[in-house]
Amino acid sequence: MFRSDFYYELPVRLIAQNPLPERRKSRLLCLNSANGEIVDRKFTDICTILLPGDLLVFNNTRVIPARIFGTKPTGGKVEILIERILNNGRILAQVGASKPLRVGSKVKLDGEVTAEVEGREGDFFRLHITGPRPITKLVEDFGHIPLPPYITRSDHDIDKQRYQTVYARVDGAVAAPTAGLHFDQELIDRIHEMGVKSAFVTLHVGAGTFQPVRVDNIHEHRMHCEYFEVSSRVCDLVGETQRRGGRVIAIGTTVVRCLEAVSQGDKMVPYSGETDIFIYPGYEFATVDAMITNFHMPESTLLMLVCAFAGKDNIFAAYRHAIEQGYRFYSYGDAMFISNRSGK
């Protein structure tokens, strides 16, 4: 199976550069994986799709302002995109500069704050931050919202709110779990009143989520690790839902990866730690019955995941339809509701 198998052409004009005025005003393309049926709806129509007894599982990670700009001693500009905050004043980050930084290189960030390169870990740099304030405080005061590379503008004040789910609670992500961006609190309350339950996992989406697959044979690809937590409460709720015959519906690919990573046969085991689970066609899903997700980039691991869930032919037919109908793509774009191949 090759990377090129997951390529498609997307007109640049369909890449959403800004959020809509209201979260719930997105469109919703519904794909029934059992028969390939495609239906165009509004996102608020989700209330006609969900049923009492269903379980929605959300990712409550919170995006931190992880993009920081600095300068070399020579005056050259440096862009640091934090992947993870480590212990003892250290971070793991992508670094952009006119020339690659070497071990021992220093970057001035703000006032007395400097970042020194200690080493490399794959595509990331390990940096030691020194200065009068903690890294978390530096990031909140000095950092920028890390919009993905296909959004070609600078971040604005509105992104602090809109590139964040309304239920974000746990600091640590450097990219939003974008399927959740379509929900506002009023819509969530309405869904709960219908008898639909909810649960929350945590997966801190890393900057590596935008890194391209560089190998031709996707079986040779190695995912970057991301921190996640699935509690015993979530495992219990999933089990109860399955016993009642309800559907477990993942809000985003990050939730799919969380639930499948802790699924062992017919049970789930609570876990907190790292996962590098890579889901691509041929994978047998153990827990997730349906998902809400945005449209994904060509040749990306996220596109491979939804192809595994719904079938590549179904997904590519849905994407062709979405392009023909002028759907908005990627992080600030429209959404899909995808049922699994049993039609649930």
N, C-alpha and C positions, 0 to 999 in steps of 0.2 A: 504494500500500500504506500503510495507516494504523496508527497506534499502537494504536487501539482494536481492531484485528484481533487483537491479542495479549493481550487482557484476559480474565481468568477470576476467578471468585469462590473465595476460599480461607477456610475457617473459621479464625479466629484460634487455636483450640485446636491446630491442626496445625503451627503455627510452633514449631519446637524451640527451647526457651529454654536448654537445658543439653545437654552431650554425654552420651552413654550411658556406663555404667561402663567398657565396653571398646570400643575403636575398631572392632573387627571384628564387633560385634554388630548393626550396622545391617542393614536390609533392602535388597534389591537388586531393582529392577523391571527386567526385561529386555525390550527392545523391538526386534523385528526389523523394520527399516524397509522391507524388501522386500515383506513381506506383512501388516504391521501386527500380528503376533502379540505378545501381552503375556503374560509369565510372571512370577509372584511367586517370588522366591528370597531366600536369605540372602546377605550379602556374601561370606562364606567360600566360597560356591558359585562364585565367580569362578574357582577352581581347576579347575572342570569345564568352564568356558567357554573358557579360554585354551588355546592349543595350542603345542607345541614349535615354535620358529621365529617366533613372534609377537614383536613389539617393543613394550614399554610405554615411553612417554615421559612423564616426570615433570617438574614444575616445582619446582626446588630453592630458590626464594626463601624467605627467612625473614622473618616478621612482626616488625617492631620495635614497641616500646610507644609508639605515635605519638600518643596522646591526652594532651595536657598541659593542666592547668588553671592559670589565673592571675587576676590582678585588675587593674582599672584604677586610676589614681590616686584616683578617686572612691570606690573600694571595690567597684564593680560586677564581677561574675564574668564571666570569659571562658574559653571552651573552644577550644583550638587542636588541629586534627587535621592532622598533617603529611601532605602529599602527596609531597613529595620534599625531601631534604636537598641543597642546592646548595653552591657553593663560598663561601669567605670568610665563614663564619658566617651564611649565609642559608638560609632554608627557603621552600618554597611550601606553603601550607596553607589549609584551610578554617577560618574563624573564626566562632564563635558568641558573640554578645553581645546585650545588651538593645537596644543601638543600634549601627548599623554603624560600624566603626572607619574613621577617615580617615587619609590620609597624615600621618605624624608622630606618630600616637597611639602611646602606649607601654603595655605590659602587663608587670607584675611577675610573674615565674614562680616563682623560688625564690631566696631570699637576695638576692645581688647580680645575679642574672640577669634581664635585661629583653629584651622583644621589641618592636621598633619597626616600624611599618608603613611600607614604602617605596613600595608601589604595588599595583596589581591586575593579574592576568593571567587574564582571563575570570572564572570563578567562584572563583578562588583569590587569596589575599593573598600578597605577597612580604614576608617579615619578616626583619629583621636582628637576630640574637641576640647579645647582649654579656654577658660574665660571665667568671668565672675558670676555667670548664671547657669542653671541646669539646662541640659539640651532641650528638655520639654518646654521650658520657658522661652528659650531662644527660638524654637520652631514656631511657637504660638505668636511671638512678637515680631518675628523677622521673616518667617516663611511665607510662601505663596501656595495657593491651591494647585496641586499637580495635575492640571488638565492633560489628557492624553495627547500624543503627538499629532493625531489627525484633526484636532481642534487647533486651528492655525492662528488664533488670536491670543493675546495675553489674558491672564485671569482678571476678572472683575469682581467687585464686591458681591454681586449677586451669586457668584459661584460658591462663596462661603456657605450659602444656604442651599442652593439648588444642586450642587455636586455633593450632596449629603442626603441620606434618607431621613425621614422625619422621626424614625425610631433608632437612629444611631446612638450608641451608648458607650462603646468600648474603644478607646483610642488605639490606633495602630495601623490603619490602612493607608496606602498611598495611592489607591485608585478606588473609586466607588463601586459597590455592588449594584450596578446600574439598573437591574430589573426592579429594584425597590424604589427607584426615583419617581415612579408613576403613582405611588400611593401618597395621599394626604391623610391627615388624621380623621377627617370626616368620613372618607371612604373606608378606612380601617374600622371605624366604629360601626358603620353600616354593615360591613361584612360580619362583624362579631354578633350583631343583633340578629343575623340570619341563622345563627347556630353553627357558624364555622369557627373552629378553634385555631389558635396560633401558637407557635413556639419559636424560640430564638436560638440560633447557633452563632458562633463567632468564627470568622475566617478573615484574617488581616490580608487583604489583597495587596500583593507586592508589585513593585515597578516591573518585575520580570514578566508580568502578565501581558505587557506590550512587546516583549522581545520576540522576534520572528523565529519560526522553526527554521533552522539553518541546514538540517540534513535532508537529503532527498527521500530516504526511506524513513517513514515516521516511526517505525519500530526502534530506530536508533536514537530518537529524541529523548532527552532527559529533562523533566520538569524542574523548575526552581521550587524550593521548599517554601511553604507558607505556614504560619502558625494558625492553629484552629482549636476550637473547643466544642465538644458535644456533650451536654450534661446528661446525667441519669434521668432527669425530668423529661428531656426531649426524647430519650429512648423509650420511656414509659408512654408518652403521648403518642409516639409513632405506633407502638405495639397496640395500644388501645384502639387507635384509628383503624389499623389493619384488621383487628378482631371484629370490629363493628361493620366492616365492609366499606369504610370511608376511603377517600383518596388522600395520599400524602403528596402535597403539591409544593415543590421547591420554588422559592422566589429567587431565581437566578442560578447560574452555573456554579457559583461558589457554594451554594447550599447543596446542590447535587453532589459536589465533590466531598463535602463534609459528611453527608448522610451515607454515601456509598463507601467512604473510607472507613467508617466504623461498623459497616454491615458485615456480619459473619454468618453466612447461611441464612437461617430464618430468624436471626436475632441481631440486635445492635448492642455494642459494648461502649459505654461512655469513655471518652478519651480527651486529653488535652496534650498537645505537642505539635509536631510538624507533619505535614503530608506533602508528598510529591506525586499523588495519584494522577495518572494520565489516562483519560477515558477517550477511546476512539472506536470506530466501528468494529464490531465483534465482541465488545464488552457486554456482559449480561447484567442488567440492572437488578438489584436486590430489593430496593426500598422505594424509589421514587416512581409515582404513578403519572404525574404530570408536572409541567414546569411553566413558569412565566420567565421569559428571557428577552433581551434585546437582540438586534441583528449584529452579527459578528464579522470580523475582518476576514478576507480571503486567506486561506492557508494557515489560519490560527488554530491553536489547540481548543479554543472555545467553539469554533465552528465544527471541529472534529467531534467534540462532545455531543453537540446537538444532533449531528449526523448519526452518531452511535445510538442516540435515544429514539430518533424518529425515522431513521433510514435516510441515506444520502440522497436518493432520488426524490424523496418527499421534501427534504429540506431545500434542495436546489430548485425544485419546482416552486416552492413557497417563496424563495428569494427572487426568482424570475418574476413572479407575480407582484411581489412587493416593489421591485424596480419599475415594472410597467405601471403600477398604480401610484408611484411617487411617494412611497413611504420614506420616512426620515430614518437614517441609519446611525448606528453606534451609540455612544454613551448618552447623548442628549436626544436620541431618536425615539422611534416608536417601539412597540413591544409585540411579542408573540405569546400565544398560549398554545402549548404543545401537549397533547395527550399521548400516552404510550401506545404501543401496538395492539394492546388488548382493547383499546377504545375507551379506557377508563378516564 
